[in-house]
Structure formats: C-alpha cells, structure tokens
Amino acid sequence: MKILLIRLRQIGDVVFTTPAVRALRDHFPDARISYLVEPLAAPIVAGNPRLTDTIIAERPGGLRQVREDLALARRLRAAHYDLVIDFHGGPRASWLALATGAPRRIGYEVVGRSWMYTTRITRPRALRARHSVVNQWDLLTPLGIEEPDPARWPTEMPETAVAARTVLGRLSDAGVQPGDTVIVLHVSAGNPFRRWPEPAFADLIVRLVTDRPERRVVLTAGPSDRQAVDRIVAAADPRLPVARRAAIVRCGEFDLAELRALAGRASLYIGGDSGPLHIAGTTAVPIVALFGPTLAERSTPWRDPALVAENVDGGPLPCRPCEQRHCVPGDFRCLTGVSSAQVAAAAERALARSAGRGWPAAAGSSSPAVARNV
C-alpha cells in the first residue's frame, strides 16, 4: 500500500501531524508512507523514521510556480498512491491531492473543493477549544484508527547528530558550562498577534537571572524578527548587575534542527504559540507557553502529560480566541495583560518540578540531564 500525506505551510501545523504519522505507521506497518511538505517545515519530517520518504513542494512564486506544480503533479500521479490524506485543505494542497489520481482521497469538507476528495470530513469554522492534533486526527477516523493519546502518540521531530554537535559547540564557545541551568527564551513569532511585548521579555530576563549565578539565558528569534534579540538585550543589560550580564548568551541564529537540539538539552523553554514552541514540545524540556489570541486547549504542546509544562495567558476575554486579523480593542490586551511576574512565577514552578536538568558536557552524553526523544 502506498500512502501520501499532505501538509503545506506552517511549522507548528506540520509538527501537529506527526502523531498521525506514527499512528498510520502502527496501523499500516508495511505501507510506503510519503509526506509532501514545503521547504520551510521540511526539517520537521525529513528524518522521521516512520516515513518512507519526504517530497518537497517548492514555492518559487510567479510563472515558475505553475511549472513546478505541474511537474510535481505528474510526479505524484506516476507514483500511483492508493491513499492520500490532505491535512491542509488549502487550494494548492487539495489540487495536488486530486492530481495524484489516488482511488481514495481523504480531506476536509471545504466549499468549492470538497469534490476533489472521495471521503470528506466536516471541519467547523468556529474557533473551538479542541486541540489541533485532534482536529487533524479526524481525517484518520475513516481508517478505523482509535482516538489520539498524547502519551502514546506525541509530536515528534528526530534530533540530528550534526545539529547536536553544532549547538553544544556554539554554547561551549559562548561560555556555557556543564551543569549550567540553560533557559531558552524565544522572543518572536511570525504572527504579530502572538508576540509578547519586548519590554516584558527584558523584565523577565532580569527576574530570572539577577540572583541566580547558575542560570544562563539563550535568546532565539525567527527570521521575521531577528532584531528583537538586540533590542531586548539592550533593554535588559543595564538593569543587571555587571557580574550577571554574561548570563545572557548570544551565539547567532539556530535553524530548525539546531533549535530542536538546543531545546532538547535545555533546562527550560519559554515562548509564545509559534512553530518553535511546538518543536520544543517534541522534546522532554520543561515548557512555559505564552498564549494570547489562541487557546492552550487548542495549541499546547502535544506530548506525555507527565512532562513538565506551564501555560500562561491573559485570562478570559470576550474577544479571545480571535481570528488574528484585527485586534478589536486595539491594544492586544490578550498578550499585554500577561505580566513578566506571571511568567517568572511559572518558570520557577517548572524549574522546581524538573530540578537536575543541567547543560550536558558533550553531544551524546549519557547523563540523565540530557533530554531524549519523547
């Protein structure tokens, strides 16, 4: 049996399909399972041992995009898939699903595109307090696969040895010592509606490291907001004692594979609802997740509930959750209402519950402080 899975676009959405990948492999142990993904999120599934192969859907734009998609459609049709599952449902994804010519194509019931699938699953448009993994899992129900369980089918992103060596080397060069309490602080989000204010991040750093000499904070940011790190460091640095200013670690940018290796070996990860949060969720690192316009019930990391996690939000608001197209109050109160004191308190709780996780001495260390794949 040959199966094609399709999930284009966002990093977090691709992460949230990985429990389904594992369940499909369990259900069809002898199947050839391929995954069609765009370049940005490809590292998440490229090394997944449950997949037979990964197919990259390039996005060059313009007329070249048309040529690329036609060539891709011919390639997919020539593969003779028996089953296609479209986790995306967008115009491009649904057309590619149809182009495969597979006798069974499962997708969402979408106005104008439902006819492209042989099996259609209802997807309510209302924002619900229902996890994204569960929403995507609905597409597996026609196959007789049981209900999702985060302990049995967590999100996954395999670590690469190259990324692990690179991260450990860069942090060592930056002065991070074995046994240090390394806190990863991701300070950006591709969606401006999900960005916690920079002054709050600066205040959080001061709260976390001023009186704790064993702590080091590694700031990370996505390509859309690289300068945020500079601004936050500039705001926090003068407020720290001179002896503690080295607690802020800056060692360049991390790609997705490196971010996964960094999170997997850290003592704590703090960040908003974005792709990096969900990459961190594929490891055992304790997490403090910040939610503004989105709900933790929908987007909290999907993994074993026994792992340490704290969710922080601005509380109930009449405009929350929202479609993230226009802030009705105009002040982004769902995020500005989250104080650095709240986040610092959640961080202290998470660290206390996971005492003993220190930075390892070397890649591949057998120390119990090193997080392994969930």
Secondary structure, 3 states (H helix, E strand, C coil): CEEEEECCCCHHHHHCCHHHHHHHHHHCCCCEEEEEECHHHHHHHHCCCCCCEEEECCCCCHHHHHHHHHHHHHHHHHCCCCEEEECCCCHHHHHHHHHCCCCEEEEECCCCCHHHCCEEECCCCCCCCCCHHHHHHHHHHHHCCCCCCCCCCCCCCCCCHHHHHHHHHHHHHCCCCCCCEEEEEECCCCCHHHCCCHHHHHHHHHHHHCCCCCEEEEEECCHHHCHHHHHHHHHHHHHCCHHHHHHEECCCCCCHHHHHHHHHHCCEEEEECCHHHHHHCCCCCCEEEEECCCCHHHHCCCCCCCCCEEEEECCCCCCCCCCCCCCCCCCCHHHHCCCHHHHHHHHHHHHHHCCCCCCCCCCCCCCCCCCCCC
